[in-house]
């Protein structure tokens, strides 16, 4: 055992000796890896593959540090804080990828591989990690024959589903073909051996045929004055099998077992070379494709033809420019969409395109490219998991209730709760990529009307909201009508808004009957805020100061000074404007002004009883005002909350108020010990009517809160 380890360590040392130079960051990783007796043969293979891909020293060092982190976590924890941030991030990405490998092992349905590949790209923030993962997987596959059969097949399955398609999408053909062939060899050994035997039987003849064809074609092109690079195009075993399956062909019927590729300098030379090929050998009818004149959907460009070459054997010839070849091999026009299928996804495709830029030999400087990648690759999707490990992608910001409706409409309708990574969360919780979500359902479909309210934040996707609306549309018309009336009455009460001639609502919302307004309100097609604002506008248009009911409520001396841009005053210039404390008007309320002695214009709600008393005494001092353009002005308002006391209630209320972007100016609370009821009162600073409405909705949603409403001082 000791001798084997010593030999392994010497291979790491040998790798260091044959390297032209070893940067300090890599040298440190090599030293620690040797000390910890890491699997040196696999490490050397990984380092060689990363060097072939042109990866930097930090990426190579991160590959070694990851092995250290797995074998000796304490050693990794000791060194990690002193390592460069890039190395730390690359190791963290490899550790995150382990979650995907575990999910692959647990999956129950074979169709989820694409989702796992997307999840992998979503959780990796530094794309160099992908190259490390591919290199390590190939190194493991090269030694897979030494593993037990079940481990070997699991490793091969992971390679087939995740690593080979990623290598294909990145255009890293040197890794792609070997990953595919090795996975195929272990998953379908009999088929692999049969095709390999057919290739071996004809290998010498085929190689001699290719040499003869290349020599003959090279002479013909030179005679035509066309400068070209020629090479035999290898065809690996898995690719042969896939083509036989896709086209239902026998091995002997494949034209591209014998194939050559011609690279020229211009498009004109492409067609010139094609003429030379067809003049030299007769072409097979129906086996010519012009992807230069008509590029594939992924911009793949090349000329493909099949001919009867020397010895009467079929030969495939591909002709393209050097630039076309570079784009086809490394650019956005890779074969992956054509080979693997799948629907278009522009943002995911853009991510792959940016990943390909890492392979470009003339890429921008490393720092600039990293900055561009960070900016361009910000995902607007999250990739979450079902309890069975299936991956579902949703828009960023979607909730667990959106997830329930994404899984199935009936699951959404019967949703009663949710667990994320085993912990109960509210239905408004927004999961992150990699979270595992379990939906808790009831036996009966009972969506809540609150789910349709934007204030509550239950649903963020239009698709889910429409499913809820459809459910309520199918329910009884009378129930929707009653629910709409109840919702309106509740909103008017808690915002302390006046009632008005609601018969005018249908015309405002382009509906025929008031009942239709109530049903639309119940279905979430019209919001209570829209209706309340409409009622306010209708009232201020018909209300005169003298018509307001008299009250004995005195006017307080406390006033709030306004930003001049917040209100527009008819018939006067710039005056000091203050909000009356008695009724605390907010933007969206119908308001009137009263010219005071020494304090400018005092602004009241139009239905303020204190304003009515002042108007009876001095009607000439009442003036018209209206809310002007939006400003940063904040307004004070009193809010009262009723409920039943519990531990942490006051903290939860304060948190909701803070998260809503409002400030608490004053607060008081009282608990009735005999009944367990609690009453809280707050003086808040809010921006406008809509912010207050949203805040009240969120307060009522708290456990043990029965009512939250605006307190009218009038």
N, C-alpha and C positions, 0 to 999 in steps of 0.2 A: 504493500500500500504506500509506504513511504517512498519507495523507488518510483512508483507511478506518479506520485505528486511531484517529485523532483523533476521527472521528465516533463511533466506538464508545465512546471515553472520555467524550465529551460526553453520551452517553445515560445513563451512570452518574451523571455530574454532574447531569443533569436530574432523575434519580430522587431524588438527594439534595435538590435544590432544592424539589421539589414535596412532599417529606415534611414533615409538620407539625413534627417534631423528630427528630433522629437521636441516639440514645444513644451514649456514648463507645465502647463495645465494637463497635458497628456502624460508627461513623465511621472507626475505625482500619482495619477490614477493607475499607471502601470505598477508603480512601487507598491501601492496598497493592495492591488489585485494579486500580485505575487505573494505578498505577506499573508493574505487570507486564503491562498491556494485555490483561487477561482478556476473553473473549468477552462484551462488555458487553450485547448485545441479549438473549442467553440469560439472563444474570445478572439483568437487569432483570425479565424475565418470571418468573424464579424468585422474586425478592423480592416482586413483586406477588402471586403466588399464595400465598406464605407469609403475607403480610399479610392476604389474604382469609381464610385459615384461622385467623387470630388468633394466629400463632406469635410468640414473644417475640424481642427483639433479638438474644439469644445464638444462637438458632436461625438467624436470618437471617445473622448474622455467620459462623456455621459453614459455611453454604452457600458464602459467598465464599471463606473460608479453604481449603475443600476444592479449589476451582479453583486457588487459589494453590499448594497442595501438589502438584497434578498438573503445573502449568505450570512452577513454579519451586521444586523441592524444597529447594534451599539456603535460599531466602528463608523458606519455611515452617519449616525447622529452626531458623532464627535467631529467629523470633518465637514459636514454640510454647511454650517454657518460661515466657514472660511472660504468656501468655493465661490467662483464667479456666479452672479445671478443667472446667466444663461445656462450654465451647467445644472444648477438647481432646478430650473424650469424644465430642462430636457429630461432629467431623472423623474421629476413629478409627472410629466406626461407619460412616461413609460409605466409608472406605477398606476396611473389612471387607466391605461389601456388594459391592465390586468382585469379590471371590472368587466370589460367587454369579453375577454376570453372566458371568464366565469359564466357570463350570461349565455355565451354560445354553448357551453357545456350543459347548461340547464334547459335550453330551449326545447320546446315540444313540437314546433312546427317548422319544417324546412324553409318556408317562404320568408322567414324573418331576417335572412342574411343581409339584404340591402339595408334594412333598418339598422342593423348592428354596424355596418360600415359607416352609415351616416352618424350614428351615435359616436363612433370612434373619432370622426373628424370634428364633431361638435365639442367634445371634451378636451381635445388636444389644442392648446393655444399656440404652441411653437411647432410649425409644420415639419421641422427637421426630425421630429420624433418619428414621423412616418418612415423615414429612411432607415432609422435604427431598427424599428419594428420589422421591416421587410428583411433587412440583412440578418437579424437574429433568427427570424423564422426560417430563412433559407439554410442558415448554419445548422439549425436543429433538424431540418428535414434531411440534410445530407447525412446525419448520423442516426436517423430514425430507425434504420434496420436493426439497431442494437436494442430497441425498446420492446417491451411486451406488446402483443398484438393490439389489445384494447387501447393502450396509450398511443401506439403508432397510428391507429385509425382515427383517433380523436384529433391528434396533431395534424394529420392529413386533411381531415374534414375542415378544421379551422383554416388551414392554408387555402383550400379550395374556395371557401366561402368568403374569407376576409382578405387575406394577403395577396393572393394572385390577382383578384379583380382590382385591388388598389394599385398594384404594380402595373397592371394593364392600363389603368386610367392615367397613371403618371408617365406612361411611355417608357418605363424602365424594362426594355425587352430582355436584357441580359438576365434579370431576375425573374421576369414574368414566365418565360418559357420553362425555366428550370423548376420554379415553384409548381407550375401546372403539371409538368411531367412527373415530378416526385410525388405529388398528391395523388395523381392518377395511378401511379405504380402501386401505391399502398391501398387505395380504395377499390380498385378493380384490377388486381394483379393478373388474372387470367387474360383479360382483354389486352392489357398492356404488353404481356409477353407475346401474345399472338401478333400484334402489330409490329413489335420490336423484331420478332423473328422474320416477318415479311420484309422489313427494311434491311436487316442484316444480310438476308439471302441475296439481295440485289445491291448492297452498298457499293461494292467494288465496281460493278457494272455502271451503277448510277453516277458514281464519282468520275469514272472514265468518260461517260456520256456528257456530263457537265463540262469537263475540261475540253472535250472536242467541240462542243457547241460554243463555248466562250471563245476559243481560238478562231473558229470560223466566223462568228459574228464580229469579233474585234477586227479581223482583216477587212470585212465588208464595210464596216463603219469608217475605218481609216481610209479606204478607197473612196468613200463618199465625202471625205473631208469633215467628218463629225468627230469631235473630241468627246470621249466618254470613258466613264469608269464602269467596269463590269464585275459582277460577282455572282456566284451561285447563291440562291436564297434558301437558307435552311428551313426545313419544315419539321417541327417537333411532334412527338408521338400524340400528345393530347390534342393538338390542333388537327392532326390527321383524323383522329377518331371523331372529333366534333363535326368535321366536314362530312364524314361518312354518315353520321347520324342526321345532320341537317338536310342533306341532299339525297338521302337514301341510296348511297353509292357503295359499290364494292371497292376494295383497295385498288384493284387493277383499273378502275374507271376514273381515278383521280388524275387530273391533268397537271396539278401543281406539285406532285411528288418530285418532279424534275422541273426546276424553275431557275430563272436568272433575272437579275435586276440591272437595269441600265440607267446610269445617272449622267445627265448632260447639262449644258450650261444655260440653255434658253428653251422657251416654249417651242420656238421654230425647230430647234434641234430635236425636241420630243417627237414631233410629227415626221421630221426627216428620218429619225431612227426607226420609227414605225414603218415607213416606206421601205427602208432597207431590210427590216425583218421579214415583211410580207413578200418582198422580192426574192429573198434568200430561201424562205421556206413557205409552203402553202399553209394558210391559216384555216382554222376550224370554224365553219359557219356558226354564228350564234354565240361565239366565245370571245367577242370583242366588246370592251367597255371603255368609253371616253369620259373619264371623270375629271378631265381638264375643262372641256367645254361645258359639261354638266356635273359640277362637283357634288359630292354627297352632302347631305344635310349638315354634317359636321365640318364641311369645307375640305374634306379629304380630296386630293387631286392627284391623278396618275392615269396613265394609259395601261390597260390590261388586255393582253391578247394571248391566245393559245394557238400553237402551230404544230405541224408535223415536222419535227427536226431530223437531225442525222439518224440514221439507222431506222427511219420510219417510226420513231417514238415521239409521243406527244411531249410538248415543252411549253410551260407558261413563261411569258416575258412581261415584265413590268417596266415601264419607261416613265421617268419623271426628272425634273430638274433637281439640282442639289438643294435649292431652297425648299422646294416641295417636299423633298425627303426629310429635311430637318423639321419642317412643320408637322408632317405626318407622324414622325417618330416622337417628337417632343412637345409639339404645340397643341393648341386647342382642337385641332382636327384629328385627334387620336381615334383609334378603332373602337374604343370602349363602348360608345353608345350603339354602334352598329353591331358589335359582337354580342353585347349583353342585353340589348333592348331596354325598355323602361321609358316612362313618360318624361317629357322635357321638364327641367327644373333649372331656370336660368341662374338663380343665385347659387345653387349647389354646383352647377357647371362652371360658374365663374370662380368658385373656390378651387375646383380642380385646375382650372386654367392658371390661376395664380400659383398653385403648387408646382405646376410644370415650369414656371419661370425659374425656379431654383435649379433646374437642369440646364438652362440656357448657358452656353459657354461665354456669352458676352453680356451677362446680366449686369445690372447696376451694381454699385458698390454695396457691400454687405449691409452696412448700416442703413442706407437709403432703402434697400429692398425690404429689410425687416420692418422699417417704419411704414412702408406702403402696405405690406401684408397685414400689419396690425390694423391699419385704417380700412382696408378694402374687405377684410374677411370677417367683419363683425356680423354674426348670425342674427337673423330676425326670426329664427325658429328655435324651438326647444324640442329635445328628443327624450321622451319619457317612456317608462316601461310598464307593461301590464304585469299582474302577478305571475304570469307564465313566461315572462321575459321577452315578450314581443315588443318591438319598438314602434311607437306612434309619434309622429311629428305634428306639432301644433304651432300657431303663431306665438311669438314671445308675448307674455302678458296674459295668455289664456289661463283660466282657472281649472281647478279639479272638476268643477261642474261642467265646464266646456269639454273636458276629457271624457266625462261620463257620456255626454251626448255624441262625442266623436266615436266612442266604442259602439254604441247602439242607441237609437232613439228611446227604446223602452228602458234601457239602463238609466238614461238621463231622467225620464219621467218618474222612475221608482227610486231615484237617488235620495238617500236620507243622511249620508255622511261620507267621509273619505279618510283614508289613511295614506300618509306619504312616508315611505321607508319605515312602516310599522307604527307610526305615531298619528293619532287623531288630529286632523286639521279642519279649520272651517271651510265651507264650500267656496269661499272667496280666495282661498290660498292659491298663489301662482307658483307652480312647480318649476324646478330647474332641470336642465339636461342631466340625465342619468337617474333621476328620481323614479322610484317604483311606486305606483299608485294603485290602491285597492278601493273600489267603490262599494260602499255599504248600501244595500237596497232594501226596500220594503216589499210587501207582497202586492200592494195596490199602487197604481200610477197616480200620484198626487203632486204635480208641479205646484209651486207657490207663485202667486202673482208678483211677489217681491223679486223673483228672479228676473222679471222684465224691467225692473227699475235700474236705470244707470247709476243712481245714487248708491244703491246697495252693493254694486260691483260683483254680482254673482256670475254674470255671463259677459264675456268680452268678444265673442265671435257672433257674427250675424247669423250664421248657420244654426247655432244652438238656439238663439233667441227666436228665430222663425219656427223652429220645432215646438217651442213652448207656446207661441201664439197659435199655431195650428191646433195644438191640443185644446186650448181654451175656446177656439172658434167652434170646435166640434162639441164642446160641452153646451149645456142649456143656455139659450139666449137670455132667459130671465135671470139666471145666476150671474151672467156677465153684466147685465144691466144693474142688478143690485150691488154687485161688487164695485162697479164704476161709481155709483152714487156714494157708496160708503167711503171710497178712496178720496173723492172730492171733498166730502164733508170733513173727513179727518184732516186733510191738508189745509183747508181753510181755517179750521180750528187751531191747529198747532202753529200756524204762521200768523195767527191773529189777523186774518184778512177779512174784509167786509164782503158780504154776499151782494150780488147785484142782479140785474136782469139776465139770468142765464139763458133766456130764450134767444139771445143774440149769438150764442156760441156756435150753433150749426153753420151760420153764414160765414163766420170767421174761419172755420176749419173746412169750408167747402163741403159740408154735409147737409143732408135734407132735414133730419129730425134730431131733437135733443137726445133721444134714446141712442142714436148712432154715436153721438159724442161720448156717452157714458160707456158704451161697449168698447169703443176705440181706446178709451182711458183704461178700461180693465185689461185690454190686450196689450197695453204698452205702446200703442201706436201714437197716442197723444199723452204728454206728461202732465202731471198735476201743476208743475211750474208754468207750463204754457197756458193752462186754463186760468190759473191765478193771475198771471200778468194781463191776460185779456180782460178779466173782470175788473181789475184795477183801472185799466185804460178806459173801459166803458163808464165806470163810476165818475172818474175825474172829468170826463167830457160833459156830463150832465149835472154835476153837483155844484151848487152855489154856496158860498160861505154862510149865508143867512139860513140855509135849510138844515144845517147841522144841528143835531140835538144839543141842548144846553146841559152842562154838567158843572158840578161844584169842584171838580178836580183842579187844584191850583197849579200854576206854572212854576216849575222849579227854577232856581237861579243857575243851575248847572247847565252849561252849553258846551258843545263841541265845535271848534273852528273847522271850517271846510276849506279844502283846496278850491281855488276859484274856478278851476276847469271842471269841477265835478257837477256844477249846477249852472243853468242858464236862466237869467232873470229878465223878464220882459220890461222894457221901458226905462231901465236904469243902467248906469255905468257900473264900474267895479265897486262893489260894496262888500263889507265884511259879512260873511255868511256863516251862521252857526246852526247846528242841528238841535232842535228842541229835545230836552231830556224827557219830557212828559210822554212822548210817543215814539221816540227813537226811529225816525224814518230811515229806510235803507234804499239803495238804488233798486228800482223796480217797483217801489211803492208809489202810489199817486200822492203828490205833495203840493202844498200851498205855502206861501211865504207871508210873514207878518213883519212890518217895518217897526222895529223897536226904537226906544230912545237910548242912544249911546252904544248899542251892541249890533248895529246893522240889521240884517234880515234874519229873523229866526224861522227856520224851515220846519214845518210840521207835516205829518201825514194828513191827507185831505179829510179823513174822517175823525181827526183828533177832536175830542170834546173840549179840550182846553182852547184850541183854536176857535171853536164855535163860540165860546164865551167871549174871547177877545174880539171876534168879528161882530158880535152883537153890540159891543161897546164902541168899537172904532172900525166900521166896515171899510172906510177909505184906505186904511193901512194894510188891508189884505191884498196881496199881489200874486200874479201867476208865476210859478217857477217850474222848471222841469230838469230832469237829470241830463247833464251834458255828456261829453265824450268820456271814455273810460280813463280813470286816473289811479294813482297809487293810494288814494285816500282810504283810510280805514274808518269804520263806523261802529259806535258802541250800541249794543243791544243786550237786553236781559233775556235769559233763557231759564226756564224752570223745568225740573226733571222730577218725576215721581216713580217710585218702584219699591222693591223689597230689599232690605239690607242683606249684604253678603260680604265675605272677606274679599278685599281687593276691588270692590265696586268703584270706590272713588278714584283709585289709581287707573282703572280701565276707562272711566269717563274722561279723566284728564288726558290719557293717552290718545283717545279718539279726537278730543278737541285739538290737541297739539298736532296730530297727523293731518287734520283737516286744514292746517295752515292758519288757524285762528289763535288769538292771544287771550288769556284770561286776565281781566282787569281786577275783578273782585269775585269772591265766592263765599258761600255759606251753605251749611247743611244741617239738617235736624233729623234725628232718628226717633221714631215713636216706639218705645220699648215694648209696650203692651201688644201692639199689632205687628211689629217688625217692619213697618213701612219707613221709608226714607224720603226726604224732600231735599233737593239740592237746588241752589239758585246761583247763576253765574252772570256776571257782566262781561261780555266778550267784545273783542274788536274783530269785525268781519269786513270783507271787501264789498259784498253785494248780497242781494236777495238770493241768488242761486247758491252761493256758498253756504248761507244759513240753512237753506232747504236741504242741501246735501248733508250738512252736519247733523241736523235733527233726525234725518233718516238713519244715519249711522248710530246715533245714540239710542234710538228706539230698538235697534237690532241687538243691543247688548243684553246678555242674560240678566234677568231680574228687573229690567227697566220696563215700566208699563207705559209711560208717557213722557215725551219731551216736546215742549212747545215754547214759542216766543211769547213773552209777557208784554202785553200792551200797557203802557203807562197811562192811557187815557181812560 
